[in-house]
């Protein structure tokens, strides 16, 4: 099992949800409001007057064989929505109860 953590501009919520649906990822936890800024470029997402946009984040635990396709789908979305910004990270899950 793998954990996929996705942080993205709120404007992409429906598209991110569609990627999860298309890859049969039913369970996840979403944080509707998260702040951040990209490590390379892009504007901060702080929800302030100066930087009004906000991020959302999702954590999904998925089978190993789904990870590659999900990351490819997320990468394709990021290529056409670079100004909104999104990132995904994958961790190993040792146990689930």
N, CA, C and O atoms as a MOPAC input file, in Angstrom:
PM7 MOZYME 1SCF
protein

 N      0.84800 1    -1.17900 1     0.00000 1
 C      0.00000 1     0.00000 1     0.00000 1
 C      0.89100 1     1.23900 1     0.00000 1
 O      2.00200 1     1.23300 1     0.53000 1
 N      0.36800 1     2.29700 1    -0.61100 1
 C      1.06500 1     3.58000 1    -0.67900 1
 C      0.11800 1     4.68600 1    -0.24300 1
 O     -1.09600 1     4.59500 1    -0.42100 1
 N      0.69700 1     5.72800 1     0.33100 1
 C     -0.04000 1     6.94900 1     0.63600 1
 C      0.32300 1     7.96700 1    -0.42900 1
 O      1.50000 1     8.18700 1    -0.71300 1
 N     -0.68100 1     8.58100 1    -1.01300 1
 C     -0.45800 1     9.67400 1    -1.95800 1
 C     -1.01200 1    10.93600 1    -1.31600 1
 O     -2.20300 1    11.02600 1    -1.01900 1
 N     -0.13400 1    11.90500 1    -1.10700 1
 C     -0.52900 1    13.20600 1    -0.57900 1
 C     -0.52000 1    14.17800 1    -1.74600 1
 O      0.49300 1    14.33400 1    -2.42800 1
 N     -1.65600 1    14.83100 1    -1.97400 1
 C     -1.80700 1    15.76700 1    -3.09100 1
 C     -2.16600 1    17.13000 1    -2.51800 1
 O     -3.14000 1    17.25800 1    -1.77500 1
 N     -1.38900 1    18.13900 1    -2.85600 1
 C     -1.70200 1    19.51200 1    -2.48000 1
 C     -1.92200 1    20.28400 1    -3.77200 1
 O     -1.12700 1    20.18000 1    -4.70600 1
 N     -3.00900 1    21.06600 1    -3.82700 1
 C     -3.40100 1    21.68100 1    -5.09300 1
 C     -4.22600 1    22.93300 1    -4.84700 1
 O     -4.83900 1    23.09000 1    -3.79100 1
 N     -4.23400 1    23.81800 1    -5.83100 1
 C     -5.07600 1    25.00800 1    -5.78300 1
 C     -6.52900 1    24.56900 1    -5.75100 1
 O     -6.92900 1    23.65900 1    -6.47700 1
 N     -7.32700 1    25.22800 1    -4.89500 1
 C     -8.74900 1    24.86000 1    -4.75400 1
 C     -9.49700 1    24.85600 1    -6.08300 1
 O    -10.47100 1    24.12000 1    -6.24400 1
 N     -9.05700 1    25.65800 1    -7.01700 1
 C     -9.72400 1    25.70200 1    -8.32000 1
 C     -9.68500 1    24.34700 1    -9.02800 1
 O    -10.46800 1    24.10400 1    -9.94700 1
 N     -8.77600 1    23.46500 1    -8.60400 1
 C     -8.63000 1    22.16200 1    -9.25200 1
 C     -9.38700 1    21.04100 1    -8.54500 1
 O     -9.24500 1    19.87800 1    -8.92300 1
 N    -10.17700 1    21.35800 1    -7.54100 1
 C    -10.82600 1    20.32800 1    -6.71800 1
 C    -11.61600 1    19.31900 1    -7.54200 1
 O    -11.45000 1    18.11300 1    -7.36100 1
 N    -12.45100 1    19.78200 1    -8.42400 1
 C    -13.27300 1    18.85200 1    -9.22000 1
 C    -12.39600 1    17.97300 1   -10.10700 1
 O    -12.65500 1    16.77800 1   -10.24400 1
 N    -11.37700 1    18.54700 1   -10.70000 1
 C    -10.50600 1    17.77100 1   -11.58600 1
 C     -9.69400 1    16.73100 1   -10.80700 1
 O     -9.49300 1    15.61300 1   -11.28300 1
 N     -9.23400 1    17.09700 1    -9.62100 1
 C     -8.52000 1    16.13100 1    -8.77800 1
 C     -9.47100 1    15.01400 1    -8.36300 1
 O     -9.09700 1    13.84300 1    -8.40500 1
 N    -10.68700 1    15.35300 1    -7.96500 1
 C    -11.68900 1    14.34100 1    -7.60000 1
 C    -11.96500 1    13.40800 1    -8.76400 1
 O    -12.11100 1    12.20100 1    -8.57000 1
 N    -12.03700 1    13.94900 1    -9.96600 1
 C    -12.26100 1    13.11800 1   -11.15500 1
 C    -11.11300 1    12.14200 1   -11.37900 1
 O    -11.34500 1    10.99200 1   -11.75400 1
 N     -9.87800 1    12.58600 1   -11.15300 1
 C     -8.72800 1    11.68600 1   -11.30300 1
 C     -8.83200 1    10.54000 1   -10.30400 1
 O     -8.59600 1     9.38400 1   -10.65600 1
 N     -9.18300 1    10.85300 1    -9.07000 1
 C     -9.33800 1     9.78900 1    -8.07300 1
 C    -10.46500 1     8.83900 1    -8.47200 1
 O    -10.30600 1     7.62200 1    -8.38000 1
 N    -11.60000 1     9.38200 1    -8.91400 1
 C    -12.72100 1     8.53700 1    -9.35500 1
 C    -12.31800 1     7.65800 1   -10.52900 1
 O    -12.61800 1     6.46400 1   -10.54500 1
 N    -11.63900 1     8.24500 1   -11.51500 1
 C    -11.22500 1     7.49600 1   -12.70700 1
 C    -10.27300 1     6.35400 1   -12.37700 1
 O    -10.18400 1     5.37800 1   -13.12100 1
 N     -9.55900 1     6.47900 1   -11.25200 1
 C     -8.61000 1     5.44900 1   -10.83300 1
 C     -9.15400 1     4.58100 1    -9.70100 1
 O     -8.39900 1     3.89000 1    -9.01800 1
 N    -10.47000 1     4.62400 1    -9.51100 1
 C    -11.14500 1     3.79500 1    -8.50400 1
 C    -10.58300 1     3.98300 1    -7.09600 1
 O    -10.43200 1     3.02600 1    -6.33600 1
 N    -10.27500 1     5.24500 1    -6.76500 1
 C     -9.84700 1     5.57700 1    -5.41100 1
 C    -11.06500 1     6.13300 1    -4.69200 1
 O    -11.46200 1     7.27700 1    -4.91200 1
 N    -11.64400 1     5.32400 1    -3.84200 1
 C    -12.86000 1     5.74000 1    -3.14800 1
 C    -12.55500 1     6.47300 1    -1.84800 1
 O    -13.13100 1     7.52800 1    -1.58500 1
 N    -11.66300 1     5.93100 1    -1.03800 1
 C    -11.39000 1     6.49900 1     0.27100 1
 C    -10.26100 1     7.51900 1     0.23600 1
 O     -9.23400 1     7.30600 1    -0.40700 1
 N    -10.46400 1     8.61800 1     0.92900 1
 C     -9.41700 1     9.62700 1     1.07900 1
 C     -9.82500 1    10.58500 1     2.18500 1
 O    -10.98000 1    10.60600 1     2.61100 1
 N     -8.87400 1    11.37000 1     2.64000 1
 C     -9.13600 1    12.45400 1     3.57800 1
 C     -8.76300 1    13.74900 1     2.88100 1
 O     -7.68800 1    13.86900 1     2.29300 1
 N     -9.67700 1    14.72600 1     2.95400 1
 C     -9.42100 1    16.02300 1     2.30800 1
 C     -9.39600 1    17.11900 1     3.36900 1
 O    -10.26600 1    17.19400 1     4.23700 1
 N     -8.38400 1    17.95600 1     3.27300 1
 C     -8.32400 1    19.19000 1     4.04800 1
 C     -8.70200 1    20.29900 1     3.09100 1
 O     -7.96200 1    20.58500 1     2.15000 1
 N     -9.83900 1    20.92500 1     3.31700 1
 C    -10.37600 1    21.89800 1     2.36500 1
 C     -9.53200 1    23.15900 1     2.28200 1
 O     -9.45500 1    23.77400 1     1.21900 1
 N     -8.90200 1    23.55400 1     3.36900 1
 C     -8.11000 1    24.78100 1     3.38300 1
 C     -6.69700 1    24.49900 1     3.88100 1
 O     -6.49300 1    24.22700 1     5.06400 1
 N     -5.73500 1    24.56400 1     2.98400 1
 C     -4.33700 1    24.45700 1     3.37000 1
 C     -3.57200 1    25.58700 1     2.70200 1
 O     -3.88300 1    25.98600 1     1.58000 1
 N     -2.57900 1    26.09200 1     3.39600 1
 C     -1.75700 1    27.17800 1     2.87100 1
 C     -0.43900 1    26.61900 1     2.38200 1
 O     -0.00500 1    25.55400 1     2.82000 1
 N      0.20100 1    27.34600 1     1.46600 1
 C      1.52100 1    26.91900 1     1.02400 1
 C      2.04000 1    27.75000 1    -0.12400 1
 O      1.36900 1    28.64300 1    -0.64300 1
 N      3.25400 1    27.42400 1    -0.49700 1
 C      3.86500 1    28.03000 1    -1.67800 1
 C      4.77700 1    26.99200 1    -2.30200 1
 O      5.34000 1    26.14600 1    -1.60800 1
 N      4.91500 1    27.06000 1    -3.59100 1
 C      5.71100 1    26.08500 1    -4.31900 1
 C      7.19200 1    26.19600 1    -4.02400 1
 O      7.68800 1    27.26200 1    -3.65500 1
 N      7.89600 1    25.08500 1    -4.19000 1
 C      9.32000 1    25.06700 1    -3.90900 1
 C     10.15500 1    25.62000 1    -5.05800 1
 O     11.32900 1    25.93800 1    -4.86800 1
 N      9.56500 1    25.74000 1    -6.25100 1
 C     10.31300 1    26.21500 1    -7.41600 1
 C      9.84700 1    27.59600 1    -7.84600 1
 O     10.64400 1    28.53200 1    -7.91900 1
 N      8.57000 1    27.72200 1    -8.12800 1
 C      8.02000 1    29.01200 1    -8.54400 1
 C      6.53500 1    29.03000 1    -8.21000 1
 O      6.02800 1    28.12600 1    -7.54500 1
 N      5.86200 1    30.03700 1    -8.66300 1
 C      4.43300 1    30.13600 1    -8.37300 1
 C      4.17000 1    31.05700 1    -7.20200 1
 O      5.04600 1    31.31100 1    -6.37600 1
 N      2.96500 1    31.54400 1    -7.14900 1
 C      2.58200 1    32.46800 1    -6.09400 1
 C      2.16200 1    31.71600 1    -4.84000 1
 O      1.65000 1    30.60000 1    -4.92700 1
 N      2.37700 1    32.32300 1    -3.66800 1
 C      1.90000 1    31.70700 1    -2.43200 1
 C      0.37900 1    31.61900 1    -2.41500 1
 O     -0.31100 1    32.42800 1    -3.03400 1
 N     -0.12400 1    30.63700 1    -1.70500 1
 C     -1.56200 1    30.45100 1    -1.50000 1
 C     -1.79800 1    30.55000 1     0.00000 1
 O     -1.72700 1    29.55300 1     0.71800 1
 N     -2.08400 1    31.78200 1     0.47400 1
 C     -2.20100 1    32.04600 1     1.90000 1
 C     -3.60200 1    32.47100 1     2.33200 1
 O     -3.86700 1    32.54600 1     3.53200 1
 N     -4.49500 1    32.74700 1     1.40600 1
 C     -5.83000 1    33.20700 1     1.76600 1
 C     -5.83500 1    34.59100 1     2.38700 1
 O     -6.71700 1    34.90900 1     3.18400 1
 N     -4.86200 1    35.41800 1     2.03400 1
 C     -4.77200 1    36.77600 1     2.56800 1
 C     -5.15100 1    37.78400 1     1.48500 1
 O     -5.37700 1    37.41600 1     0.33300 1
 N     -5.21600 1    39.04700 1     1.86700 1
 C     -5.51100 1    40.08900 1     0.88600 1
 C     -4.43600 1    40.11900 1    -0.20900 1
 O     -4.75600 1    40.25100 1    -1.39000 1
 N     -3.19100 1    39.99900 1     0.17800 1
 C     -2.09400 1    40.03200 1    -0.79600 1
 C     -2.00800 1    38.75600 1    -1.62500 1
 O     -1.70200 1    38.80800 1    -2.81600 1
 N     -2.27800 1    37.60400 1    -0.99800 1
 C     -2.19800 1    36.30100 1    -1.66700 1
 C     -3.50600 1    35.54700 1    -1.39900 1
 O     -3.54200 1    34.67800 1    -0.52800 1
 N     -4.57700 1    35.86500 1    -2.13200 1
 C     -5.91500 1    35.37300 1    -1.77400 1
 C     -6.21400 1    33.90800 1    -2.08400 1
 O     -7.11600 1    33.33900 1    -1.46900 1
 N     -5.51300 1    33.29100 1    -2.99000 1
 C     -5.87500 1    31.91200 1    -3.32100 1
 C     -5.49800 1    30.97100 1    -2.17900 1
 O     -4.65000 1    31.28800 1    -1.34400 1
 N     -6.14300 1    29.81800 1    -2.16300 1
 C     -5.90500 1    28.80200 1    -1.13200 1
 C     -5.71900 1    27.44500 1    -1.78900 1
 O     -6.16200 1    27.21100 1    -2.91300 1
 N     -5.06700 1    26.57400 1    -1.07500 1
 C     -4.90400 1    25.19000 1    -1.49600 1
 C     -5.88700 1    24.30300 1    -0.75300 1
 O     -6.46800 1    24.69500 1     0.25900 1
 N     -6.05600 1    23.11600 1    -1.27500 1
 C     -6.67900 1    22.00300 1    -0.57100 1
 C     -5.67400 1    20.86600 1    -0.63800 1
 O     -4.76400 1    20.88500 1    -1.46700 1
 N     -5.83500 1    19.87800 1     0.23000 1
 C     -4.93300 1    18.72500 1     0.23500 1
 C     -5.72900 1    17.45600 1     0.44200 1
 O     -6.76600 1    17.45000 1     1.10600 1
 N     -5.22200 1    16.37500 1    -0.14300 1
 C     -5.86300 1    15.06000 1    -0.03700 1
 C     -4.80200 1    14.03700 1     0.32900 1
 O     -3.67600 1    14.08300 1    -0.16700 1
 N     -5.17800 1    13.11600 1     1.20100 1
 C     -4.35500 1    11.95200 1     1.50200 1
 C     -5.18000 1    10.72100 1     1.17500 1
 O     -6.26100 1    10.51900 1     1.72700 1
 N     -4.66300 1     9.90100 1     0.27500 1
 C     -5.35300 1     8.66800 1    -0.12700 1
 C     -4.38800 1     7.49900 1     0.02100 1
 O     -3.21400 1     7.60900 1    -0.33000 1
 N     -4.87700 1     6.39700 1     0.53300 1
 C     -4.09400 1     5.17300 1     0.64900 1
 C     -4.56700 1     4.24300 1    -0.46400 1
 O     -5.74500 1     3.89300 1    -0.53700 1
 N     -3.62800 1     3.84700 1    -1.33300 1
 C     -3.99900 1     3.08400 1    -2.52500 1
 C     -3.08400 1     1.87600 1    -2.69700 1
 O     -2.00600 1     1.80000 1    -2.10800 1
 N     -3.53700 1     0.94300 1    -3.51200 1
 C     -2.72900 1    -0.21300 1    -3.86100 1
 C     -1.53500 1     0.23600 1    -4.70100 1
 O     -1.62900 1     1.18800 1    -5.47500 1
 N     -0.42300 1    -0.45700 1    -4.53600 1
 C      0.81700 1    -0.09000 1    -5.22400 1
 C      0.63600 1     0.06100 1    -6.73300 1
 O      1.18100 1     0.98300 1    -7.34000 1
 N     -0.12700 1    -0.84400 1    -7.33000 1
 C     -0.25400 1    -0.84400 1    -8.78900 1
 C     -1.02200 1     0.36300 1    -9.33500 1
 O     -0.97000 1     0.62100 1   -10.53800 1
 N     -1.72800 1     1.10100 1    -8.48900 1
 C     -2.47400 1     2.28400 1    -8.94300 1
 C     -1.62800 1     3.55700 1    -8.95600 1
 O     -1.98700 1     4.53400 1    -9.61400 1
 N     -0.52100 1     3.55000 1    -8.24300 1
 C      0.24600 1     4.77600 1    -8.03400 1
 C      0.74200 1     5.38700 1    -9.34800 1
 O      0.58900 1     6.59000 1    -9.55900 1
 N      1.32300 1     4.59400 1   -10.21500 1
 C      1.88200 1     5.11500 1   -11.46200 1
 C      0.86100 1     5.84200 1   -12.31300 1
 O      1.12800 1     6.93900 1   -12.80300 1
 N     -0.29500 1     5.25000 1   -12.49400 1
 C     -1.35200 1     5.86000 1   -13.31600 1
 C     -1.86700 1     7.14400 1   -12.67000 1
 O     -2.08800 1     8.14000 1   -13.35800 1
 N     -2.05700 1     7.12400 1   -11.35200 1
 C     -2.53600 1     8.32300 1   -10.66500 1
 C     -1.52700 1     9.45600 1   -10.82300 1
 O     -1.90200 1    10.58400 1   -11.14500 1
 N     -0.24400 1     9.15800 1   -10.59900 1
 C      0.77800 1    10.20100 1   -10.74300 1
 C      0.85500 1    10.72400 1   -12.17500 1
 O      1.03500 1    11.92400 1   -12.38500 1
 N      0.72400 1     9.84600 1   -13.15200 1
 C      0.71200 1    10.29200 1   -14.55400 1
 C     -0.46500 1    11.21400 1   -14.83000 1
 O     -0.32000 1    12.23200 1   -15.50800 1
 N     -1.63200 1    10.85500 1   -14.30200 1
 C     -2.81500 1    11.69500 1   -14.49100 1
 C     -2.63100 1    13.05300 1   -13.81800 1
 O     -2.99900 1    14.08500 1   -14.38000 1
 N     -2.06200 1    13.04900 1   -12.61500 1
 C     -1.81500 1    14.31700 1   -11.91500 1
 C     -0.77600 1    15.15900 1   -12.64300 1
 O     -0.92100 1    16.37900 1   -12.73000 1
 N      0.26300 1    14.52800 1   -13.16200 1
 C      1.28900 1    15.24300 1   -13.92700 1
 C      0.68200 1    15.87800 1   -15.18100 1
 O      0.99400 1    17.02200 1   -15.51200 1
 N     -0.16900 1    15.15200 1   -15.86500 1
 C     -0.82900 1    15.69500 1   -17.05900 1
 C     -1.69300 1    16.89900 1   -16.70400 1
 O     -1.70700 1    17.88900 1   -17.43700 1
 N     -2.41200 1    16.82400 1   -15.59000 1
 C     -3.21700 1    17.96300 1   -15.15000 1
 C     -2.32000 1    19.15000 1   -14.83100 1
 O     -2.62500 1    20.27700 1   -15.22300 1
 N     -1.22700 1    18.91500 1   -14.13000 1
 C     -0.32500 1    20.00900 1   -13.76000 1
 C      0.27200 1    20.68600 1   -14.98600 1
 O      0.50300 1    21.89500 1   -14.97200 1
 N      0.52400 1    19.92900 1   -16.03800 1
 C      1.10200 1    20.50700 1   -17.25800 1
 C      0.18200 1    21.53300 1   -17.90200 1
 O      0.65900 1    22.48800 1   -18.51500 1
 N     -1.13100 1    21.35300 1   -17.77400 1
 C     -2.07600 1    22.29400 1   -18.39400 1
 C     -2.62500 1    23.32000 1   -17.40900 1
 O     -3.37100 1    24.21900 1   -17.79600 1
 N     -2.25300 1    23.18500 1   -16.12700 1
 C     -2.73100 1    24.12500 1   -15.10900 1
 C     -1.57700 1    24.61100 1   -14.23700 1
 O     -1.73200 1    24.75500 1   -13.02400 1
 N     -0.43000 1    24.86000 1   -14.84400 1
 C      0.75800 1    25.21400 1   -14.06900 1
 C      0.57300 1    26.43300 1   -13.18300 1
 O      1.14700 1    26.48500 1   -12.09500 1
 N     -0.19500 1    27.39800 1   -13.60400 1
 C     -0.38400 1    28.60900 1   -12.80800 1
 C     -1.16000 1    28.33400 1   -11.51900 1
 O     -0.98200 1    29.05000 1   -10.53400 1
 N     -2.02000 1    27.30700 1   -11.50900 1
 C     -2.75700 1    26.97200 1   -10.29400 1
 C     -1.85600 1    26.23400 1    -9.30300 1
 O     -1.92000 1    26.48000 1    -8.09900 1
 N     -1.04500 1    25.35600 1    -9.79800 1
 C     -0.10000 1    24.63900 1    -8.96200 1
 C     -0.68200 1    23.41100 1    -8.28700 1
 O     -1.78400 1    23.44600 1    -7.74000 1
 N      0.07600 1    22.32800 1    -8.33400 1
 C     -0.27700 1    21.10400 1    -7.61400 1
 C      0.99300 1    20.27100 1    -7.46300 1
 O      1.90800 1    20.35000 1    -8.28300 1
 N      1.02800 1    19.47800 1    -6.40400 1
 C      2.13700 1    18.56600 1    -6.16400 1
 C      1.58800 1    17.29900 1    -5.53400 1
 O      0.58700 1    17.32300 1    -4.81900 1
 N      2.26200 1    16.19200 1    -5.81300 1
 C      1.88400 1    14.91900 1    -5.21500 1
 C      3.13400 1    14.23400 1    -4.67700 1
 O      4.20700 1    14.30600 1    -5.27500 1
 N      2.97500 1    13.57000 1    -3.54200 1
 C      4.06800 1    12.86400 1    -2.88700 1
 C      3.57600 1    11.48200 1    -2.50000 1
 O      2.40100 1    11.30700 1    -2.17600 1
 N      4.46400 1    10.50300 1    -2.53000 1
 C      4.08700 1     9.12000 1    -2.23700 1
 C      4.95200 1     8.58800 1    -1.09100 1
 O      6.16900 1     8.76900 1    -1.07100 1
 N      4.28100 1     7.92300 1    -0.13200 1
 C      4.96300 1     7.27800 1     0.97900 1
 C      4.54000 1     5.81300 1     1.05700 1
 O      3.44100 1     5.44800 1     0.63700 1
 N      5.41900 1     4.98900 1     1.59600 1
 C      5.07900 1     3.58800 1     1.87900 1
 C      4.19300 1     3.53400 1     3.12300 1
 O      4.40200 1     4.26900 1     4.08800 1
 N      3.21000 1     2.65400 1     3.07500 1
 C      2.35300 1     2.39600 1     4.23400 1
 C      2.74600 1     1.01200 1     4.77000 1
 O      2.71300 1     0.02300 1     4.03800 1
 N      3.11000 1     0.95500 1     6.02800 1
 C      3.57300 1    -0.30800 1     6.60800 1
 C      2.42500 1    -1.16800 1     7.11500 1
 O      2.44000 1    -2.38800 1     6.94800 1
 N      1.43000 1    -0.53700 1     7.73300 1
 C      0.31100 1    -1.30500 1     8.27800 1
 C     -0.97100 1    -0.49900 1     8.16500 1
 O     -0.95500 1     0.73200 1     8.17900 1
 N     -2.08100 1    -1.21800 1     8.05300 1
 C     -3.41000 1    -0.60800 1     8.03800 1
 C     -4.26900 1    -1.40900 1     9.00900 1
 O     -4.23600 1    -2.64000 1     9.00900 1
 N     -5.03500 1    -0.70500 1     9.83300 1
 C     -5.92600 1    -1.44000 1    10.74200 1
 C     -7.33400 1    -0.89700 1    10.63900 1
 O     -8.23400 1    -1.38100 1    11.32400 1

